[in-house]
Every structure is written in C-alpha cells, then in structure tokens.
Amino acid sequence: MTDKLKTDYKLYDDPLRFYNAMLSDIENAKDYIYLETYRFNNDSIGIKFRDALTRKSREGVEIKLLMDSWGTSLPSNFFSELQNNKGEVRFFLKVKFFWDFFTRNHRRNHRKLLIIDDIITYIGSANLTDYSLNWRESILRIKSSLAISFKKVFMQHYELYNKYVFEKMINIRKITHEGCEILRDVPSLTKQRIRKRYIELIRAANHEVVIETPYFLPSYYLRKALTDAARRGVDVKVIMPRHSDVGLIDILRNKFLGPLAKNGVKLLFYIPHNLHAKMIMVDKEVFSLGSPNFDYRSFRFQHEIVIVGNEKSVLDQMDKHIKETLLNSEEFNYDVWLKRSAIQKFFELILLPFRHLL
C-alpha cells in the first residue's frame, strides 16, 4: 500500500487548521496512531484529542501516547477510558529531586510527532494546547512512506521513556529516506547533531539564510556561522517574536542582538502575537523543520527532532510562509539598542550565566 502512496507535503502555520487536520487523520486511522508531544493540556484542544484517541481505541486501533512529564501535567484519571481500551500512555522521565535537579530534569522530550498507519506523519513546533491557538506555528504534514521511518524513530523514543542512560549512538543516528534526513538529538555537551547540521547549512549558504524561532539564544559557533555568512554577502535573516511567552529569554537575547546586527545579520521581530515556528531555509534549496529552538537549552539538554530536505513543494510553501511572516514584522533598531538603559544591561548580565537553562 505504501509503495503506491502518492507523496504529499502540507505546511501549516495556523494552529486551528492543523489541529483539525490532525483530528481528521486520527478519525480515519485503521491500524495505529502514535503520538509524541511535549505538552498535552487539560483544555478544549487536549480534551478533543483525548476523546478522538479514545474513540479509535474502542475501534481496536493501536494507540501509543508519549508525553513529557515536565511539560505535561494532567489529572491521574485523564486517560482512564483510553487505557481501559488498551491504549498505552507513557510519561517521559518523571521529574525527580536529585542533587543535580536543574541539569538532569532539564533533559526533556521536546519532540512533536504524530504517525498514523505507515502513511501520515506530522512533525513541527506545536503542542496540544489551547494557548497555541493564537500563535504562529510550523507543522509539516507528510503523506508518504516516510511514516515508516518516523514509526521506527518513535518506537525508539517510546522504549527509552523512563531511562536516564540513553543509547546515544542509536538515538542520534541520521536516518535517510526519500531524500530527506531525519535528525535527532539527545542531551549531550558534545554531540548536538542538529546544531552541527545547522552550522553546516549556514556555512554552505550562497545567497540567503532565513531562520524562524521563538527563542533566540545562539551559541558562539552559531553566532560565528551567521556573522561569517553575512560578511561574505549572504542575506541572513532571523525572525523572532517581539514578545515571546518566556520574558526572561526576551531580556537575555537582547545581549546577543547588537553584535549580530553590527556584523550584518538582519534581525526582525514578529509583532501580532507569539511566533512559535521553528524552521530554517537556505538558498531556497534546503529546509529544516522540527521541534528545536535556536537556543542552548534545546541543543544541549533536550530530546529534539527535525526533518531536513530539498523537496520543492515544501520549499515553496515555506517561502510563502516566511514572506507572510515578514509582512507582519519590524526590523531590529541598532541605534535604539545602543541607547538601552543601564538597568536593561544589568539584567542581561545577571541572566547570562543561566543561558543554558532558559
């Protein structure tokens, strides 16, 4: 069946549209539904998904659900009916109080995946929550045999849900399928495969690099790659929300913006509401889309996943998405940044030692 499947890619940025698309695909599932997410809230969106999964479990569809225990907090009986119908529910790494509480408990599963029947995959930025409804997101629906590879990826995550020692080489090994790369990260100070791939893409750029990210705290090597690209004439744009949902990051990121702008990196703020999309496009020839933010915490501490590829239909949709984002964005003002108050500079310095944990 999958060999004859016509490949189709659809990029969503409106949460209500892709929530409805996901629910429709869930209703049409015949064999299995595997869902992995950071946040699954007890609100109207979470309840809709819970009820849809429960209905399918009653029909005999195999349900596996993996949520992060830091990001998700639900009543103990929230999934009772689903579990009574043989649906499996797991919470990734319960929060524990050991001596390295802050570093160990920051090793969270930040991935967002939905895989259905070896046919449909959703990968991207959005959690299953009401508060995402007004945000600008990036979710890619893939109708393709790629679902088979994503199923394998999910099952590896699912089996390791309660382990603090991970089989790192298995879980970060690149998977290539239909010309796409599936890249994963596990917590590591040295591996950081996604960050290294981003640096490779930026260094290889000839004309343009566009990044959308809700949280922008780039490491030294990422900052160097961006500024080096700008200096050699590449049009480098980083788009972030004017006000994200994490105010401390907005304060701290300010410290990095001035030097980047001075070296030719174009910084833009999305104005209407929170920009939560997580993507990069290089030369309109290569894209990456998935769960990681452009910050220390994602690359160092969290379990993340991206798809990297050169599929033209995705690039065209991403280009359209970026143009719409830019229409609602304004440029960073370097002169205003130079004149920022002493109290702003003070708080930037105070927060700097915590940049890995924000």
Summary of the structure (lengths in Angstrom):
residues: 358
radius of gyration: 20.1
end to end distance: 44.8
largest distance: 63.9
contacts: 1211
relative contact order: 0.14
helix: 40%
strand: 25%
